[in-house]
Amino acid sequence: MTAVGERYDRELRQREAAARDKLRTMSNWGRWGDDDERGAANLVDAAASRRGLAAVKTAAVYPLGSEIRGAGMGMYHSTRPNATAPKLLGVAQPLHYFRADGGDAALGLVNQARHLAEDTVMIPVQGATSHIDSLAHVSVNGELYNGQPSSVVKSYGALKLGIENVAALITRGVLLDLARFRGKDVCDADDYITADDLRACAAESGIEFAPGDAVLIRTGWPKVFAEDPVRYSTRQPGLGSSAALLLAERDVALVGSDNSEIEPYDGSDPEVMRPGARHDIYLAHASSLEPIGSDPRREFATDLHETLVRNLGMYLVEMLDLEQIATARVTEFLFILAPLLIRGATGSPVNPLAVA
Amino acid sequence: MIRPITSITPEVRASEEEAERELLSLSNWGRWGEDDELGALNLVDLAAVQRGMAAVKTGKVYSLSQLIGPTSPRGEARPPNQLFMAIDGGDFASGSGNFQSAGRGAAPFRVGDEAMFLTTHNGTTHLDALSHYWVDDEMYNGFSGKTVSSAGASKLGIENMAGMFTRAVLLDMARYRGVEICDPWDYFTAEDVAGCCEAEGVTVQSGDAVLIHTGWPEVYEADPVKYRYAQPGLGSSGALFLVKAGMALVGADNTGIHGYGARKYPLPSDPPNPKAGLADLHVSLLRNLGIYMLEMMDLARLAADAAFESLLAVAPLLVKGATGAPVNPIAVA
C-alpha cells in the first residue's frame, strides 16, 4: 500500500492531466438538436433497453437507493434509532412528519375502526440521499447544457432541462466494484480511479461498455458515515479524468456511485464546506473538522459536473447504496431509474432498481 | 353618524392620482445616512416612546395577531402554514415514546414538540422588511435588488428591524363608517383619515404607528373567495396625509394596506375595480420612504374596546435575510 501523496506518481499525473484536457474539449451540444433537453438520455434507445433486458437472468431485484431517514425528534423515540443515512455536512436532513398517526388512535381521537396514517416528507434533492442530477444542475459561464442560459433556472423551478425531461431510463447497468477490485472493504479516502482501473475491473467481469449504459462505481464510502458522519464529508474516493474520458468516449448515458460527488471530493476544504456544517459536526460529537490539507488530486482531476453533465449531457447519480448488489456479486443487470417528475427540479431523490 | 364611502367619481380619481404623484415624489433615501437600513424606524425617538407609554391607561394587553392556523385568513397563491408534531401525547399513549428512564427519578417526563412551516407574506400577520419591494434595481435607500438572492436578502433583511416600541393610533374605519366590516370597495382618502382622527380625538405624530381597522378578517371564514376578491383599504391621499404627519409604520387588518383591487399593476386575477390603479403603497411607503407595513393584523379586540391610542411593541422573528417575518404585535392600552 502506498502512502498519501506517493500514490500519484509523475506519470499518472501527466496522463490524467492530458485526459482532463481532452475531456474538456468534448461536447454534445447540438448533437440531438438545438432544443434538446434530454442529453445522454437520447443514448438510451431501444437497443440499449433490449441489452438491459437481456441481462436479466434470475430476475432478482436490487434497490440501489439509500434509505431516507427523516429527522424530527427521532432521538427521543426509543423505538426509532437516531442513526441517519449518509448525508453531507451542512445539508439539511430529510424531514418526515406525520399528519395522522397511530398515536391519535391510541389517544382515542379518531375512529379506530378505520384510521388512516398520513405523513409529509421534505427532502433536499442534492447531498442528503440517493439522487439524480438534472441537466439544470450545473452552469458554467452562464450556460447550462446545450447552451441554455443559467437564467432559465428560477426560484420557482427550471424552465428548461428540469428533471421531468428524463422521465425514465431503462437500460443496461454494469457495476464496477472498485473497493473489491482494490481488495478493500472501503476505498481509501484519497483513492483516484483511472481508466486503467475501470478497464481492469470491467475485464474481471467480462464487461465491455456500450452506448447508453448506466455505469455504477462502488467505493464502499457509505460505510464511513455509520462510523464517522464527519469524515464521510471530508476527502472521498472519486472518479478521475481518464476514467471519465473513457466513459464519455463509450457514450455511456449515466454514471452512478456511492460517493457523494462522483469526482474526487474533499469537503474538509473550507471553501467547499457549507454554512450549516459546524452544527452537524457538533451533533456528531466531533469537536472540529481539521482540513486534511490541500488535495493533491486537484492538480489533475476534472470537474465532472462541468464536463459530463454540462458539456456532455450525461447523468450523474450520487449517494447510491451499492452494498447489497455488490455482496451478491452482480455486475451486469437491467437498470431502471424513474425520477420523481418534479417539474423544474435540478434533480430528484431516486431509488434505481437493478434486475439481475 | 354614518360616514358614507367615498365614491370614486372622476373628480376623486383625478385628485387621488394627483395625491399618488405627490406621494411617489417623496423619498427618505439618504435622510438617515447612505448606509441606513432602518428606514422610518429612525422616526421613533424618545418622544414617540414616551407618548406611547403615556397612552397606557388601563394596562390591558392586546395581541394584534391572527391565529396561525388552518382557518385563519390567508391570501392568494401562498401555501398554507403547517404544524408538524415531532413528538406528542399519541406517541406516549401508543407506547413509542419512552422518557421514563431519563434520570428524573420516578416521575416520567414527557414532552410535546413540533416543527412548523410558515408562509410569511399573505400567510399570516407579518411585517414587511424594506427588502420586500423594489423598482427597477433599487430598493429603499438605493440598495440593489440584486442583494436579494436565494440565500436571502443581504441588505434590508427583517433582522435589521429588531423591534419597534412606540405609540399606536388606531383608525377604526369600520366604526367611522358605522359598519362592522367595511365595504370591499371602500377606499380611505385624506378626508376620511382626517375625519376618523377627528372623530376619535387623535392626532398622528412623528414616529407613531398607525393601525387601520376595516373588520375584513371576519369575511374569511364564511367566504375565503370574497376575502381575496376585493378589500377595503388605504388610498393614496390617505397615505399621503399620514406620511406628512410622520407615521413610522402603517398596519391594517387587510392584505397589502391598500387592500386587494387597488394596486397599480393588477394581477390578471384581480377583479375590475373602481379604485384600481389608485394606490400601490409598497412602492411609495416601503421602498421610497422606508415606512414599515404590518399586514393581516387582527384589530378586532382593540377596536371593540375603542382603544384608539396604545403603546405598541412590534418584534418580528429575526429571520436573517428574510423579506418579512411573522409577528405578534402587542398593544397596551
Interface residues (C-beta under 8 A of the other chain):
Chain A: G72 M73 Y76 H77 S78 T79 R80 L95 Y97 F98 R99 D101 G102 G103 D104 A105 A106 L107 L109 T120 S155
Chain B: Q82 F84 M85 A86 I87 D88 G89 G90 D91 F92 A93 S94 G95 S96 G97 N98 F99 V111 D113 A115 S150
